[in-house]
Structure formats: structure tokens, C-alpha cells
């Protein structure tokens, strides 16, 4: 049960990270499409000391885009 609680907390935190990067009130990029998976991974580590790979960052970024009403056809930008 503790493992499920930790997984849920991790999920909530990662969704918050990705959502904050694309939310117009908080994002630094000019458009949600400009947010990169590297930004998601960096902010996740900075806020919560969570290390995630690019694939997981892409999943959370895509999920946050959908949750904020953006197209599912958007492919997150790769790290530069």
C-alpha cells in the first residue's frame, strides 16, 4: 500500500511539473509547443529530486498538454 501511495504522489508531482511548464500563467516558453522534455526532467529534479528519462518526460508532457486542452498530435520537442 505504501508503494501505491508513493507512485500516486510521484505521478501527481510529475503532472504538476509538466503542467506548470505549459500553463500560460507560469510557463517561460512563448508557446506550449516550445517546452522540451529536458525542461520537464530538469524541473522534476529541481523541485522534487525525481530523476526521469526523456521517454517518461515526453509522456508527462503529452499528458499535461491534453489536460490543458492542447492537441494530442503535438510531439514534445526533443532536448537541444
C-alpha positions in Angstrom: 0.0 0.0 0.0 2.9 2.4 0.8 4.2 1.7 -2.7 0.9 2.7 -4.3 0.9 5.9 -2.3 4.4 6.8 -3.4 3.5 6.0 -7.0 0.5 8.2 -6.8 2.5 11.1 -5.2 5.2 10.7 -7.8 2.6 10.8 -10.6 0.9 13.9 -9.1 4.2 15.7 -8.8 5.3 14.9 -12.4 1.9 16.0 -13.8 2.3 19.3 -11.8 5.8 19.9 -13.2 4.7 19.3 -16.8 1.5 21.3 -16.3 3.4 24.3 -14.8 5.7 24.4 -17.8 2.8 24.7 -20.3 0.3 26.7 -18.2 0.1 30.3 -19.6 0.4 31.8 -16.2 3.6 30.1 -15.3 5.4 28.9 -18.4 8.6 30.5 -19.6 8.3 29.4 -23.2 6.2 31.5 -25.6 4.1 28.5 -26.7 3.4 25.1 -25.1 4.9 23.5 -28.2 8.3 25.1 -27.2 8.5 23.2 -23.9 11.1 20.4 -24.1 11.3 17.1 -22.4 14.6 18.2 -20.9 12.8 21.1 -19.2 10.3 18.6 -17.7 13.1 16.4 -16.5 15.1 19.3 -15.1 12.2 20.9 -13.2 11.2 17.5 -11.8 14.7 17.1 -10.4 14.9 20.7 -9.2 11.6 20.6 -7.3 11.3 17.0 -6.1 14.7 15.4 -6.7 13.0 13.0 -9.2 15.1 11.7 -12.0 13.2 10.8 -15.1 14.3 9.8 -18.6 13.3 11.5 -21.8 10.6 9.0 -22.6 8.9 9.5 -19.2 9.2 13.2 -19.6 7.6 13.0 -23.0 4.7 11.0 -21.6 4.1 13.5 -18.8 4.4 16.5 -21.2 1.9 14.9 -23.6 -0.5 14.2 -20.8 -0.3 17.7 -19.4 -0.9 19.1 -22.9 -4.0 17.1 -23.3 -5.1 18.0 -19.7 -4.8 21.7 -20.6 -6.8 21.3 -23.8 -4.0 21.1 -26.4 -3.9 18.7 -29.3 -2.8 15.1 -28.8 -0.9 15.4 -32.2 1.8 17.6 -30.5 5.1 15.8 -30.2 7.2 17.2 -27.4 10.3 19.0 -28.6 13.5 17.0 -28.1 16.3 18.3 -25.9 18.7 20.6 -27.6 
